[in-house]
Amino acid sequence: MLDYKFQIARFARCSAMATVAAFSFAAQAQETESEKEVEEIIVEATRSGRLVQDEPIRVEVIVREEIEEKMLMTPGNISMLVAETGGLRVQVTSPALGSSNVRVRGLEGRYTQLLADGLPLYGGTGGIGLLQIAPTDLGQVEVIKGAASALYGSSALGGVINLVSRRPTDEAQAELLLNATTRDGQDFTGYAATPLGGGFSASLTGGLHRQSRQDLDGDGWIDMPGYNRATVRPRFYWESESGAKAFLTLGAMTEDRRGGTLPGLTVPDGTAFRQDQDSRRYDIGLAAEIPIAGLGKLHVRGSAVTQDHRHRFGAVIENDQHDTLLGEVSISGGSAGTTWVAGAAVQGDDFASKTFPAFDYRYTAPGLFAQIEQDIKADLTLAGSARVDFHSDFGTKFSPRVSLLYKPGRWTIRASGGRGFFAPTPFVDEIEAAGLSRLEPLTGLKAEVADTGSLDVSYSIGSTELNASLFASNANNALRLQTLPSGSGVRLVNVKGATRTSGIELLARQRFGSFSITGSYVHIRATEPNDAGTGRQRIARTPRHTGGLVAMWEEEGKGRVGFEAYYTGRQRLDDNPYRTRSKAYVEMGILGEIVVGKARLFLNAENLLNVRQTKTDPLLLPARAADGRWTVDAWAPTDGFVLNGGIRLLFGGE
């Protein structure tokens, strides 16, 4: 813990000049009568029901306007939506299938909990999950960075991304979107919502998505996997005059994804190597809220997810099923500047492999949790939360979190620190990409544990918004893949020593009427014990410097035009025979949309500079790796320049 505090202090000193520079412009800004009012956004992920600006825990909210912009760029998935949020990095885990996860401030992607309306409806989807969620029906996205196990248990060690659905309005409404790309991809999504009377309403979302497989460098290996996917999700809402609410959702998804070698072509050892994944997922979720006179509100939440996968790794076929369960009951209340919630939950995570049953596991974790937020003064709020989980395999785990909010004038200062844990599974990034066939059965592993902390300082005046965040984390017992002495397989071990990250996020946003410009910069220092057992090394695929610039003009009833540019610095690479450090690169894109009656016509150009990893080095390894992979890690885009366009049709009320 002393080392963890030292990291924050050390990085605060190193970053002082950058922070002062970020706020120097704000100190000179002058308030105008046209100052924009703060939008009233209620955050769901923190359970408190407070407005986003009054939350002691910093929650970044992506609102519907921003969701619509990203929806026109990638209508079939949410990867770009989260990738362009500062401190979040979408990391490709399998170039063969295009799978990816979300790393929060340098922490491993498996630590990030993905929720839908506060429920784990995407279960343990692994790296493909982000690519199977369309943004069509999202109302807002809430991001909590840092250990959130105090709120959501072991799956939220690194942070939480909560996808909040659009709520039906008093008028029926519908939306259709058709999109096509220059890489022979097509998307069709639809959304409809209507009131049903008697306090009931409903919505229905569905989509059809396809992509042809693409070998862009002509080496016989598929750089962009092909897929066919269909999704459907009905939702039902009820609200009584007494304030009682209920929400029910059902979901189904089917996808067949194809990668590896093209028919008739081979990898360097002269054999064909198909890499496919067929997925079937079904889920149900329920949330209810009932007022209790003189006390507060009773909350009930529950969900169940089942997923069947058929993986092909060359000649090996792996069939498995992954089930995720949640049941939770809590009571919340508040008065005189105090809000509180207390409850009990049970989470279940069940994996069964028909091919390699030695990796089967069944985790059950009942837990108790509580949270209290207290307004000390008009400008000072303290919050504390804690959770005790009684894990079936890893024993009792205590996860606390403490936060402070101080708002002197136009400044907003937040400080937060917490601890969380993660129950080990076989599915680190390399195994997601290569399968289980070359992995030794897991033995003697400890739960991964991390302490995280952050200090956030914001200043806003008129149409100017500035923010700086210092953050740090210490993770112990991190999992690492180790090659067996024979060189013919791998095993998972806990790293001896701490895995450390620290850094700074800077953000500046300025609005001029219909025009806005946003700049961001993230610096991350991430190190781990060296593979050789002495000293430390930078964590692979973690760029020290990233930055972005987004300019957007938008006017209601006319359309929008936008430009964006993102810089990614150099990264240390593991097990790459072509280079030990990646190249830095810049991605640029432009977006245009015009409104014609009920129709919105859009055209989007991504990666204008045609940055593509295979223009520098091959994806294919000269020989198969010990873990079974045939590709190097992806450190840059693999699809190059892509142009997409289509039409969006809106009907009824907005």
Secondary structure by P-SEA (a helix, b strand, c coil): caaaaaaaaaaaaaaaaaaaaaaccccccccccccccccccccccccccccccccccbbbbbcaaaaaaaaaaccccaaaaaaacccccccccccccbbbbbbccccccccbbbbccccccccccccccccccccccccbbbbbccccccccccccccbbbbbbbbbbcccccbbbbbbbcccbbbbbbbbbbbbcccccccccccbbbbbccccccccccccbbbbbbbbbbbbbbbbcccbbbbbbbbbbbbbbbbbcccccccccccbbbbbbbbbbbbbbbbbbbbbbccbbbbbbbbbbbbbbbbbbcccbbbbbbbbbbbbbccccccccccccccccbbbbbbbbbccccccbbbbbbbbcbbbbbbcccccbbbbbbbbbbbcccccbbbbbbbbbbbbcccbbbbbbcccbbbbbcccccccccccccccccccccccccccccbbbbbbbcccbbbbbbbbcccccbbbbbbbcccccbbbbbbbcccccccbbbbbbbbbcccbbbbbbbbbbbbbccccccccccccccccccccbbbbbbbbccccccbbbbbbbcbbbbcccccccbbbbbcccbbbbbbbcccbbbbccccccccccccccccccccccccccccccccccccccbbbbbbbbbbcccc
